[in-house]
Amino acid sequence: MNTPAARPAARKARRPAATADAARASLTPETWVEAATTVLVDQGIDHVRVDVLAGQLGVTRGSFYWHFRDREDLLRRVLQAWSERSTAQLTKRLETARDDPREQLRDVISLPFRGRAAVRAARIELAIRAWARRDAMARQAVDESDASRIGYHGDIFRALGFAPDEAAMRAFLLYSYEVAESLLQGQGTPAQRQARRAYVERLMLQPLLP
């Protein structure tokens, strides 16, 4: 018999399940991806584990499987999110922001200097490149992003009038500079870094003597 005294206990028993459902519903796949990216940056790929992330997010391991098949699925999504944000979306913004290829070139060169956003992007990039040294899936994602970015740089140089072969060479050199500037942020004072930036811009626009 369901007596009045038993009803509060039944309601109490249902509460944990309802709370767990609410927690699962409030966490999107993007929440897990962002949490995994933060752990990757701060602790390395070996610490990107389901139990670690669930503990940080305050949910059970079972909540993870609402959104992902397994850890490998999550890691794939981390790489996809990084590539989309740092390559595809960024390239589209740069392409559509200005029509003048000289201004596009200036915007590209300025990327490592864009404050905290650039610092955060560089930390993520460094962590993913470290991961790529030991994982084929991450290596492929990095290689594809590098190729896409260099390709966009080449488009800029071709629009500036350089022949395809020379545009490709300049694109690689400029991209190498940007990566170095992002990862070596402690080298030089702000004034020295700005001087390097201005020098590289002049250098990249200067035709070679025949």
N, C-alpha and C positions, 0 to 999 in steps of 0.2 A: 504494500500500500504506500502511495506517495503522500506521506504525512506532511503537514506544514513545516515541521522541524527538518524534514529531509530536503525540502526545496532549496533553502539557501546553500546547502552543501553541494547540490547538483549545479546550481548556478556558479558557485566558486570553482567547481571542477572544469566547467566549460571555459572559464576565463583564460587559462594559459593557452589553450588551443586558439582562441580568438586573438590573443595577443601575438602569438607566433604567426598567424595568418596576416595580421596587420603589418608585422615587421617585414614579412616576405613581400607583401604588396608595396611597401614603401621603398624597397630597394630595387632599382632598375639595373639592367645589365651595365649601364654606364657607371653606376655607383661602384660596382665591383671592379670595373676596368680602371677607374680613377684610383681606387684604393690599391689595386695591384700595381699601378704605375708608381704610386708614392712609395710603396715598399721596395719596388725595383730600384728606384733612385736612392733611397736611404740605406738599404740593406743588401741589395743584390738579388739576382734571379733565384738563388737557392732558397731565399726566404719568402718567395711568392708562392705560398701554399694555402690551400683551402682553409685549414684550421687557423692559420695566422690571420687571414683576412676576416674570417667569421668572428674571431675574437675581437678584432679591432672594430668591426661594424656592430657588434653586440647581438649577433644572431647565431643560429645553429648551423652546422655544416649542411644540413638538409636544405636550408634556404638557398644555398649556392646552386643546387641542382634544379631549382626552378628555372634557372636562366642558362646554365651551361651543362654540356654533357660531361665534361671532366676538366682537369687542370689544363690539358693541352688546348682545349677549346677556349678557355679564358686567355691563355697566352697568345693564341692566334688573334683574338679580339683586341688585346693590348697593342699588338703590332699594327693591326688594321687601323685602330683609332689614331695611333701616332702617325702613321703614314698619311692618313686622310687629313689630319689637322696640320701637320708640319710640311706637307708636300702639296697634295692636291688642292686643298682649300687656300693655302698661302699663295701658291702659284696663281690661282684664279684671281685672288685679290690684287696681286701685283700686276697681273696682265690687264685688268680692267680699271685700275686706279688712274693710269696715265697713258696717253697716246704716244708721247714723245719717248723714243727709246733711250735717249740720254737720261731722262728723268727716271725711267724704269731701271736703268743701270745704277743710278744714284740710290734708288730705294733698295735695290738688292744689296749694295755695299753697306747700307746702313743697318741691315738686319741684326748684326751682332751687337749693336749699340743701343738697342731699344729697351733699356732699363731692366726692371725686374722680370718682365715677360721674356726678354732675351736670355737672362740668367737661368730662369726656369727651363726654357726650351733647351738650353745648352746642357743642363744637368740631365734632362731626360735623354737627350741625344747621346751623351757620354755613357750613360747606363745601358742603353740599347746597343751601342757599339761594343761595349765590353761583353754583353750577352752574346752578340753575334760572333765573337771570336771562338765560341765553343758550341754554337747551336746553328744547324743548317737553316732552320726556318727563320730565325732572326737574321742570319746572314743574307738570305734572299730578300727579306724586307728592306734591309739597309742598302743592298746593291740596287734594288729597283728604285728606291727613293733617290739615291745618288744619281742614277742615270736620268731620272726625270728632271731633277733640279739642274743638272748640267745641260740637259737638252733645252730647258727654258733659257738658261744663260746664253746658249748658242743662238737661240732665236733673236735675242736682243742684239748680239753682235752682228748677225746677218742683217737685221733691220738698220744697223748703223753703217752698213755698206761694206763690211768685211767679207771676203770670199769664204765659202763654206769650210774649207780646211783650216783657215786661220781663225775663223769664228769658233770652231770646235776647240782649238788650242787655247784661245783666250778664255773660253768658257771654263775649261778645266782649271786653268791657272787661277781665275777669279774665284771659282768655287773652293779651291784648295785654300785660298787666303781666308775666305769667310769661315770655313771650318776651323782653321787655325786660330783666327781671332776669337771665335766663340769659346774654344776650349782653353785658350791661353789668356784668359781675361786678367790675370794678375801681372801680365808682362807690360810694364810701362805705366806712366801716369795717364789720367784721362786726356790731358793735352797731347801726350805722345801718341796715344791711340787715335785721336782725331787727326793728327798729322799723318799717321800711316794711312788712314782712310782717305784723306784728300790726295795723298801721293798715289795710292793705288788707282783712284779714279782717273787721275791724269795719265798714269801709265797705260791703263786699259784702253784709253781713247787715242793714244799716240800711235800713228801708223809706223811700221818698221821701215827702215831705209832699205831700198832695193839692193 
